[in-house]
Amino acid sequence: MILVLIETDATGAVEVSRETLTFARDLSAAGGGVPIDAVVVGDPAGSVDELASQLAAYGVRDVHHATGDAFSAYGGAAWASAVQSVRETTGSVVVTAAGTPRGMEVMAHLAARLGVAMAANVVAFDGLAPFTVTRQVVGGSVLEDMVLDQRPAVFTVAGHAVEAAPAATPGDGRLVPASPEIAAADLVARVVSADPPQEDLSGGLKTARVVVGGGRGAGSADGFGDLIELRDLLGGALGVSRVVTSLGWRPHHEQVGQTGSRISPELYVACGISGAIQHWAGCSSAKTILAINTDEDAPMVAKAHYAVIGDLHEVVPAINEELRRRRGGG
């Protein structure tokens, strides 16, 4: 059986968790249709019943809801203990989660407790005997095959490795209450307070399907107007290179790269970005990259799927104008 840790927000299961369920269904099909169960730790923001119905649509048989005072605040060790308890109850041979900071931490705790290896940021699998997964390493710039020959197999699924899609045949989505006992040692490190999130002008950089990137080629802090318009026209997010934040042109939370956000959009439009290895580490998982640059020898141009050689201040306004024209907006 496959067990999937689900993260939630006000809308129910977050997109990357639904992507993980979709990945789990492919794995289940390859294994002859083994059941998929979900585990939810703590009280979700919305209705538990509605969450169970949503998970049923993604093929989940049982939704194990771990509740109790121990989960009133997030703690990686406590969550891992809850997942371990459910795993022992269900006899799951695979335990997985989305490759979020929380998913990574919980799966790492779980793997250490079970004495098995953990594969992070898995994007595909190839063969069940032995069970071989392909995962992103070196900031996503390299793919590595890893054999998970211990049971349970524990791994996280990289964001946007698959597209979230409901199952052709829904599951039962039965709610199964769980009240695991949590050791005092597992409650030592917990989130006791959190600052309100800073306004994210990028529109959700890490989860965006389209990201418009801006680099030194923008020229100044005032040079991002056309890029922001393109972002809005494409319904995406704005990302920038490290030099842009170092110069104070844009806030750090928009930075893409080794010391910023790592993104996996369907489309990354890199404008005026040279493509140094630090930046590439953050954007190499993009499915399609369009580079706009005056330097035809720039690393980003060489690595992009498509490139336009030209000044972004001429090319991007032309793209915006065409998008508006096609939408009947001028």
N, C-alpha and C positions, 0 to 999 in steps of 0.2 A: 504494500500500500504506500501511497505517496502522501506526505503531510506538508502543507504549505502554510507558512506564517503570513498572516494578513495584517497590513497596516491600513488604518482608516483615517478619514477626515469627515467633514460634515456631509459629504456626498456619498459616503459609504466606503467601499474598498478603493484605495488610491489606484491610479492607473498602472503604476509599476507592479503592484500586487496582482492586478488583473492580467497583466502581461505574464507574470510568473505562473498563474493558473493556466494560461494558454500554453505556455511551454510545458507545464506538467501534463497537460492532456496529450500533447505529442509524445511525451515519454511514456505515458500510460498506454497509448495506442501501440507503441512499439513493443511494449511488454505484455500485450494481449488483453488490454483493457482493465488493468488493476484499478481499484477505487482511488479517488482523490478526496482527502479530507482537508479541512482548513482549521487553523487554530487562531483565535482572536484573544488577545490578552488585555484585560482591563475593560472598562466601559467605553464603547465607541461614542462619538459625538451624536450620532443619530440613533434611530431605532434598531435594536438588535434583530427584531423580526424582519425588518426591511433589508438589513444587511444579509441575513440568511437567505432571503429570496434572491437578492442580487448574486450571491455566491452560487446558489443553485443554478442560476442561468449560465454560469461558467463551468458547470459540470461537477460541482462539489456535492459529495454524498452527505457527510456530517460536518457540522460547524461546531467545534469544541470551543466553548466560551469559558475562559479561565477568569474567575472573579475572586475578589477578596481584598482586604485592606492592603495587602502587599503590593497590589497593582494600582493603587490610587495615584502613584507617581511612577514615571518610567525608571526602570533600573535594568541594565543589561543582564546581570546575573540572575535577577529574579525572573525576568522574562524567559531566559534560557532554561531555568528550572521548570517553569510552567510548560514550555515546549517539550522538555525531556519527559515530564510526567505524562503528557498526552501521547508522546511517541511510544512510551512503554505500554500504555493502555491499548493503543491501536496496533502495535507491532509493525510500525512503518519501516520500510527498508530504504526509503528516500525521504529526507527532510530538506526543504528548500525555502528560500525567502527572496524578496527583491533585493538587488544590490544597493540598497540605501545605507546611510550610516548606521541606522538602527538595525536593519537586516544583517549587515556585516557583523556588528557587534554581537548580536544574539547568536548567530550561527557559529561565530568563533568561540564563544563561551560553550556552546553545545558540543562542538567538535572536541574541544579540550576535555570536557567532562566524559565524553564517550571514548576518548582515546583514538579518534579517527582523524584522517586528513580532511581539510575543508578546501573546496575550490571556490574562489571568488570570481565574480563577474563572468559567469558562463554565458556563452552566446549560442552554443549548439552542442549536440551530442552525436556520437558516431559509434554505434555498437554497444550492446548490453553485456556481452560476455567476452572480454571484460568491458565494464562500463567506462566508456571513454568520453570525456567532455572537452570542448574547446573553450578556452577562456582568454580574456583580455589581460595582458600584462604590460609592464613598462608604460603605464599611463594610457593603455589602449593602443599603443603604436605597434604592438607585437601580439600575435595569437599563439597560444601554447596548447598543445594537447596534453591532457592529464588523465591518468587512469585512477579511478576510484574503486579499488577492489576490496574495500572494507565496508561493512554494513553496520549501521545505516550509512548510505552515501549522503554527505552533507555539502551543500553548495548554495551560492547565491546566483541569481540571474541578472545579468547586466541590463540596465534600462534600455528599452526599445530594441532588445535583441529579437523580439517578435512583436507583432501587433496584437494588442488585446482584442479578443473576439469571443462572443458567447459560444457555448457549445451547441452542436446540432441537436444533441439530446440532453436536456437539462438534468441535473442531479436532484436529489431529494431535498437538500438543504436543511436537514433536521438539526435543530439546536440541541446540543449535548452539554449540559452544565458541567463545569470542572472546577474543583476547589483544591488545587494542589497545596501541599504543605511546603512553605518556603522557610529555609533555614535563616537564622538571624544574620549569618555571614553574607548572605545574598542581598541583604538590605543595607549594607554599609554604604554603597555608592548608589545614590538615587538622584533624580532631578527634583530639587526642592523649590526652585524658583526659576523663572525664565523671563527675560526681557521681551517686550512686545517686538515682533519682527520689524526690521527696518523696511521702509517702503521699498519695494522691489521694482525699480523702473524698467527692469528687463522683461517684466511680464512672465516670470517663471522660467528662468534661463535653463535650469537643469532638466526640465521636463518638456520644453518647447519643441514642437515639430519642425519649426523653422527658426533659425537664428541668423541675424544679420550682424556680422562682425566688423568692427572698425579698428584700425591701427594708426600708426604714426602718419600715414598718408592722409588722415583727416585734416591734418595741418594745425589744428588748435582746438580749444574747448568749444569754439563756435562752429566747428566744422562737421558736426554730427546731425545737423538738421535734416539733410536728405536721407541719411541712414535711418533716422528715427521714423521718417515718413514711410520709407520702404518697409521697415519693421511693422508699422501699423497696417499698411496695405496688404502685407502677407499674413497678418495675424500672428506674428511671431514674437521673438524676444531680441534684445540688443545685447551683444557680447563685445568685449574689447580685449586688446592685447595688454600685456603687462606694462609696456612703455606708456600707454595711455593713462593708466592709473598712477604710474610713477610720476608723470608730469602733472597730475592733478586735473586732467581733463574730464575724467569720468570717475564715479565711485568704484571702490574695490569689488563690491558684490556683483559687478558686471564683468569682472575679469574671467577670461577663459584661459586655462593653461594648467601647468603643473602646480602652481601656487594659487590657482583660482578654481573655477568650476570645470568639471569634465562633462561634456555634453555629447548627446547621441541623437541629434535631430535628423529628420528626413532630408533636410536641405540646410547647408551652411553656406552663406554668402559672405566670403571673406574679402573685405574692401580695404585696400591699402595696408595689408598685413604681410610682412615678409615671410612669416612661417617658421620662426626659430623653433628648435626642438621642444623648448618649454611650452610654447603655444600649441604645437602639434600634439603634445601629450594630452591636451584637453579637448581637442576637436577631431582626432583621427577616427573616432567611432561614427562620425556623421556618414549617412548612407550616400549622400551626394554633396560634393563640394564645388562651388563656383567661386573662382578667384578673380578679383578685379584689381589690377595692379599695373603700374607703369613699367615695372621691371619684369621683363619676360623670363629672366633667369632666377627670380625669387623662388625659394624653396616651396612656398605655398602654391605658386603657379605650377611648378613641376609635379607636385603631389595631387593637385586638384583634378577632378574629373572633367571640368570645363574651365576655361579661362578667357577673360576679356582683357586685352592689353590696352590700357588707357587710364586716364585720370578719373578717379572715382567721382570727382565733382562734376564731371561731364557725363560719365556713364550712368551713375545712379539716378540723376534727375531724368535722363531719357527713359530709364526703366520705369520710374514712377509715373511719368507722363503716359507711357503706353498702358500701364496697368489701369490708370484712371480712365483712359480712353475706352479700354475694353469693358470697363464696368459702367460706362456711360456717365462718368463723372468729370468729363472735360478732356 
